Amino acid sequence: MLKSVSYQDDLIEFLKKPEAAAAYIEVILEEKNVETELLSLALSNMVEARGGVIHLSDVAKLDYEKLTNLLSKTGGDEVYLLVALLDALGFQLKIGVKSDSSTFEGEGAALVAEHLPTV
């Protein structure tokens, strides 16, 4: 019998690479017909890839809890409205890694797209 492989495990491993995580969230923010759980799920995956909530600073834990609560109510409408307004004004929101200490050598949005969850 064939054993199935969890795509979630592969996704979390992929998101451990800072540039991959940045590209992943950037692709999520570019979605046009977004499902309400997508942004929250993406952020949860990114936190899990960083070792989980337990590894966040106290301030980051509080921010994450507040954001998770807000997203559960709005689905991220405010975030997607900001992205849409910026787009209409000729701008785009870019996500980048804060330092150059990454081990990931950019595979870009094409690689991210194959790891996107289907909600």
Buried (B, 14 or more C-beta within 10 A) or exposed (E): EEEEEEEEEEBBEBBBBBBBBBBBBBBBBBBEEBEBBBBBBBBBBBBBBBEEBEEBEEEEBEEBEEBBEBBEEBBBBEBBEEBEEEEEEEEEEEBEBEEEEBEBEEBEEEBBEEBBBEE
